[in-house]
Amino acid sequence: MFVCFSMAGSQPPMSSNPVFPLVPAAIPATCRESGSLLTTEFSNTNLFVSYDDSRRIQRIKKMFDEAQLSVSAYDTAWMAMVPTPTSSMEDSPFFPQCARWILDNQLSDGSWGLPLPRRDPSLIKDALSSTLACILALQRWGLGEQQVTKGIRFLDFNSASLKDQKQHVPIGFDIIFPGMIDYAKDLGLNLPFKSTDVDAMLAKRNVELTSGFGRNAEGRRAYLAYVSEGIQHSQDWDMVMKYQRQNGSLFNSPSTTAVAFSHIQDPDCLRYLYAVLDKFENAGLSFLTPAIYPLDIRSRLSVIDTLDSLGVARHFTNEIKMLLDKTYQCWLQGDEDIFLDTTTCAMAFRLLRVYGYDVSSDRLSPFSEDCFFNSLEGYLKDKTAVLELHKASQIIYREEPILEEISSWTMKFLKQEFCNGSIYVDQPGESISTKLSFQVHDALSYPYHVDLERLGHRRSIHHYSDIDSTWTLKTYWYPSFRFPQSQVPLKEFYFCSLYFASFWY
């Protein structure tokens, strides 16, 4: 029997924001002195929005038009390693623009990856992985001797992080990184790692590759397919290709798709890789390769979810309706970008229902406890996916056994993970752990049908600085939407509070 969950003593780390002021200084003095003034003036919805705030709002509106993904040096490197699949040119890169990007975008410390000013100290393993992948790409084609030397110095200086248990580990690191070390030997590279450390990593990789499948066999097979770049010649490519999507990709991952094409020259894989490059070339982004593509639906739903949580969605009514109309059409058509991603499917279901669209809970039947934990997300114990499923299960209008079952097992899982501390330990850096722990704490403490909307906004605003975080895959990357620093959400909360309070005077 599960121990009763108590929020006391299990509070998430407090935000770095100052304590909520009773009344923000940004509110005009006349409004602070007399809430009754708002009863006649509140109908002007932009009355208290400054010029700077208005510009920020317009900038956010543009985010609805195009989902912007941050560059992934790691995935760019694997695309750069794809050889031209012809006998006469197999010693030249098929995507030379990716190799050029690597040459032009090494960071000042010799690494590749997340920009230095924003790189969390606990993400050094991610930097090591991205840097080694870029070094391999350059060495593969005999390019950038100076950049390779500088990158190896970075690996040497940060090699101790490989054994640091406090470092966060990207997905598949224990398979992929030793695999890249093996590949480096084939290329004649001398890496600055101790032989004992390399032997330990290779032994750990071998154990992970040869361990049994257990009850979540399908989830493990999907995981091994997802980290194909760490397996290469030993990979079962027939098994891997079972996960190919309609757009030609494997898991919407440029790195996995690139290494698969390198080995089997599948034309649909090539079609996907071309689509990735064409997308960002047309956007004028210098052939940047994201960590996952496409992600338009999830990114745009995340924009709506953030605006809702901060209480400022009313400024974007038309944009939200337009986006949700498109999402609803994708839902009705069974779009795989929704239904093959647990987080996207759960978020789409929740937001569509909240905004009044007719969506059936039957589409969430693949997310029973057994089915979920036999999937890739379940094998990885993806807490964000479980949290989104739990939040979706709260939007229940009648007896719906599918949602009731999801609510039951997700609540149990989140309580266990929260109480044993893994929500903190498994997350990189304070800001990221604070964001997830706050969201889990909030979802468990304030179920949808008993929460007060404006108090929910207040809690989200208080943790506002934690919205800017990274998302975790085989590398770390920034989501497309980060609300510009402004007092718009804070003003919105207090203006509404004063407006409602005016009825008591």
N, C-alpha and C positions, 0 to 999 in steps of 0.2 A: 504494500500500500504506500502510495506516495505521501511524503511528509507535507503537511500543510504549508503553503507558500506564504511567507510573511515579508512584506516590503520593508519592515523595520530592519535596519542593519544591512539592507541590501540595496541601498540607494545608489544610483549611478553617480560617477564623479561629477561634481558641479562644473558648470560652464565657467570659462574664464571671464564671461561678461560680468560687469558690476551688478550688485543687487538691484533688483527692479525698483526704480524710483517711483514715488507716489504719483508724481505728475511730471512728465518730461518737460525740460526747459524749452523744447521746440514749440510747445503749444502756446499760442498767444496768451498774455496775462488776462485779457478780458474773458477768455474761455476758461482759464483756470479758476477765475473768481466766480463765474456764474455759468453753471451747466445749462441753465434755461435758454441761453443764447442759441444753443445748438438745435433747439426744437424747431426753430424757423429757418435755420441756415443749413441744416444737415442735408437737405435735399440736393444741394449743390455738391455732388460727390467728389469733386476735385478742389473744394474750397481751401483745404489746408495742405494741398500738395504744392511744394515749392517748384521753382523752375528747374532746379537740378533734379529733384525727384521726378518731375514730369519727363525729363530726358532719359532718366534711368528706366522709367516705365516703358517708354518707346523702344529702348534698346532691348528690353525683355520681350516685347511683342515680336521683334525680329527673330527671336530664338524659336518661335513657333514655326517659322517658315522652313528652317533648315537645321537638322540635328548636327551639331559640330562635335567631332570626336578628337581627342588629343592624340598626338603621334605616339607610336610605339616603336622605339628603336629596335626592340627585340624582334618584332614581326617584320620590320623593314629588313633586318639582317637576314632572316630566313628567306625572304623573297629575293634578296640580293644573291643568295647562294644557289638559286635555281640555274642550272646550266642550260645553254641553248640545245634543244633536243635534236640536233642533227650531227651526223658523223664528222662533218667538216668544221663545225664550230662548237664542239662540246667543251672547249676550254675557254669559252667566253660567257659572260652572264647574260641570261635571257632578259633581265630587267636592269640594264646598266644604270638607269636613273636612280634605283635604290642604292646601288653602290656609291654613286655620286653624292647622294644625301648623307650617307655614313661619313664620307670624306669631309663633308662641309659642316657637320653638326656634332663634332666631338666637343665635350664640355671642357672647361678650363682645368679640371683635375684629372683629365685623361679618360673619363668615363663617358658612357652614353646612357641615356635613360631620362628619368624625371629631372626637370631643371633643378639646379643646385639650391637656389634660394628657398624652394618649396619641398625639397627632398627630406622626408622624415628620417632621423638618425636610425630608426629601426628598420629601414628599407635598404640596407647596404647589400643584402643578398640579392635583391632585385637588381641593383646597379651592377653587381658582379655578373649576374646572368646576362643582362643586356650588353654589357661591355664585352664579355667573352664571345657572344654571338656576333657582334660587330667585328671583332678581331678576326674571327674565323672567316667571315665574309670577305674581308680585305685580303687576308692571307690566301684564300682560295683562288683569287684572281691576280695575286701578285701586285696589289695596289697599296698605297699609303704606308710605306715603311715607317715614316715618322709617326703616324697615328697609331700604328701597331705597337711600336716601342713605348709610346706614351700610355697606351691602354694597358700594356703588360705591367708597367710601373704601378698603375692604379690597382691592378689585381694583387701585386706584391704587397703594397701598402695596406690593403684591406683584407688580406687573406685570413687574418685572425677571426674575422666575422663569420667565416664558414662554420666555426665551432661555437659561436655565441648563441646560446639557447634563447636569449632575449630578442634575437633578430626574427622578424616575421619571415615566413617561408612562402614564396609564391607557389601556386598550384603546380605540382609535378616537378618541383625543383630537385628532389632526391633522385629522380630518374633522368631529367634533362641535363642538369649540370654535369654529372659524371659522364653522360653520353657525349657532351661537347668536349670534355677533356680527352676522351678517347679519339674523337675526330681531330683534335689538335695534334695528337701524336701522329696520325696519318698524314697531316699536312707538314710535319717536321717542326712544329712549334715547341719551344721549351717554355713551359709555364712555370711561374714562381711558386708552386705549391709543394709542400713537404710530401715526400713519398708516403709517409705514414698516413697523412690526411687523405691523400688520393686513394690509397688502398682501403681506408675506412669508408670513403664515399662509394667506391665501386662495390664493396661488400654489401653496403646498405642497399644500393641499387639492385644488386642481384637478388637479395632477399625479397625486395618489393616486387620484382618481376616474376619470381618463382613461387610466391605465396599462393595459397589456394584461393578459389573464388568465393566460397562460402555461400550464404543465403542471398547476398546481393550480387550474384554473378553478372547480371546484365549491367549493373552500375559499374562494376570493375572493368568489364570489357569496354564500356564507353570511355572510362577513364584512360585505359591503356591506348585506345585509339586517339584520344584527345592529346596525349603527350607523345605522339609518334616521332617527333624530332629527337627524342631521347632514346629511341629504340632503333630507328633506321633499318639496317639490313636484316635485323632479327624480327622485324615486324611482320605480322600476318595482314598483308594489304587487302586481301579479300574480305577479311573481317572488318577492317577499317572502312572500306568503301560502303558497307551497309549503313553507315551514318551520313552518307552524302545527302545533302538537301537539294531542293529544287533549283536553287540558285547556283549549284555546282560546288558549294563549299562543304567543308567538314566542320561542323559546329560553328559556322560563321567565323572561323578562325583563319586569318591569313597565314599564320605560321604552320599550322597543321596541314592546310590545303597546299601550301608551297612545297613542303617536304614530300607530300604524297605525289604531287605532280612530278617532282624530281625523280621519283622511283618508277612510276607507272605511266606517266604522260597521258593522264586521263583528260580528254578534251573539255569536259565540263569543269574540271578543276581550273584549267587554263582560262576558260570563259569567266569564271569568278575572279581570278587574279587580275585579269584585264579590267573587269568592272571596278575593282577596288582602285586601281591606278587611275582609270578614266574619271572616276568620281572626284578624286581629290586633285587631279590635274585640272579639271574643268572648274574646280572651286578656287584655283590659283594657290594651292597649298603645297606646291613643290613636291608632288608625289609622296606626300606623307602617307604612311600605312598605319591604320589604327589597330588596336589590339583585338577588336571585334567589329565586324561589319556584315550586314547592316544592323543598326540598333536604333533606327528612327523612331519606332513606335514606343519602345521603352524610354528613350530619352525624352520624348515629348510628354509622355504620361508622367514622368518624373517632374517635369516643369509644372504641370497642373497640380500634382500632389504637393509640391513645395509651396506654390502660391496658396493653395487651400490651407495648408498647415500654418502659414504665416498670417492668414486672414486678409489677404489682399486680392483674392481672386476676382472681386467685383470690378476691378480695373481692367480685366481681360475677358469679359463675358463673351464677346464675339469670337475672339481667338480660341477660347476653350471650346465653345460650341462647334466651331469649324473642325477642330482637331478630333473631338469626340465623335462627330459624325463620320469622319474618315475611319476612326478606330472601330466604330460600330460596323461599318461596311466590311472591314477586314475580319471582324469577329464572325459575321454572318457567312463570310466566304471561307472560313476555316484557315486563315492565313497562318502558315507555319512559323512566321516570325513572332506570332503570339503564342501559339499552342505548343511549340517545341521549347519554350523557355518558361520555366515555372514562375519566376518573378514577374515577367511581363504579363503572363496570363492572369495571375492573381490580381495584379494592379489594374489591368484592363477591366476585369470583372467588377472589382470594387468601385472604381470611378464611374464606370458606365451605369451601374445600379444606383449609386448615390445621385447621379445627375438625371435619373429617370428613364434610362434606356431599358428595353425589355431583353434581358439576358438570362438564360437558363443556367441553373447551377449544375445541370447534367454535364456541362463542358468541363467541370472540375472533378469529374469522377476518376480521371487518371491519377489524381493526387491523394488517393487513400494512403494510409501509412505504409502498407507493404509496397505499393507501387512506387511511392516517392523514394523510399530508401533503396529501391532496386534501380534507380536512375543515376545519372551522372551527378546531379545536384545532391541527391541523397547520399551517394557514396562519399561525396566531399563534405557532407553535413553542412550544407550551405544555410547558414542562419538567416541571412537576408531573405532567401526564398521561403523559408519556414515562417518568418515574420510576416511576409506579404500574404501567404496563405492564411495565416491566422487572422489578419485584418480583413481579408476577403470573406472569411467564414462568419464574421460578425454582421454582415449585411444580409440578414435572413428575414424574410417577410412572412413566412408561414412554416409549416412542418417540412423541412428539407433535410432528409437524413444524410445526404452527401455533405452538406455544410456542417451539420452537427458532428459528424465523424471527424471532419477536418479540424473543427474547433477543438475537439477533445484531444486529439493526438498532438496538435501543434502547441496547445497550451501546456500540456505535460512536458513536451520537449523543451520549450522555451524556459519554463520554470526550472527544470533540471539544469540546463546550461547556465542560466542566470545564477542559480544558487551555488553551483560548483565553481563559478568564476571563469568559465571558459569563454564567456562573451567578452571578457576583458583580455585574457591571456592570448587568445587567438587573433586579436586585432592589432594591427601595427600602429603604434603611436598613440598619444593621448587623445588627439582630436578625433581619430577614427573610432577608438574604443568608446569614447564618450558619446559619440553620435549613436552608435548601435545600441549601447546599453541604455541610453535615454529612450530610444524608440521602443525597445523591448519592455523596459520598465513602464513606459506610458501605456503601451498596448495591454499589458497585463493588469495594470492598476485602474485603467479607465476604459472599460468596454464601450463600444460605439454607442449603444442604445442608452447608456447611463451617463455619458460624458456631456459636459456643457461646452458648446462650441467655442465661445469666447475664452473660456478658461483654457481650453486646448490650444488656442492661438497664443495665449500668454505663455504657456509652457514652451511652445516651439520658439517663440521670440527670445525667451530667456536662454535657450540653447542655440541661438541663431548662428554663432561663430562656428558651430560644429557642422554646419551644412556643407562647408567647403572641405571635401575629403576625397580620398581615392577609392576606386573600385578595384577589386582583386580578381585577376585571372592568372595566366602564366607570367604576367608582368603587371605592374600597377599603372593605372592611368586615371586621368581626371574625367569626371562626368561632364556632359556638355553644359549643364546648367548650374551656375552659382549666382545666387541673388546678389546684385551689386550692393556694396555697403551703403546703406542709407537708413533714414529714420522712418521710411514709409510704413513698415509693419507696426512699429511702435506708436506712431501717430494714429494709425488706423485703429489700434486697440483702444487707445485712450479717448479718441473722439467718439467711438461707439459707446464706450463706457459712460462718458459724460452725457451722451444723448439719451441712453436708457435711464440713467440716474435722474434725468430731468423730470421724468414722469412722477417721481416721488416727492417733488417739491411743490 
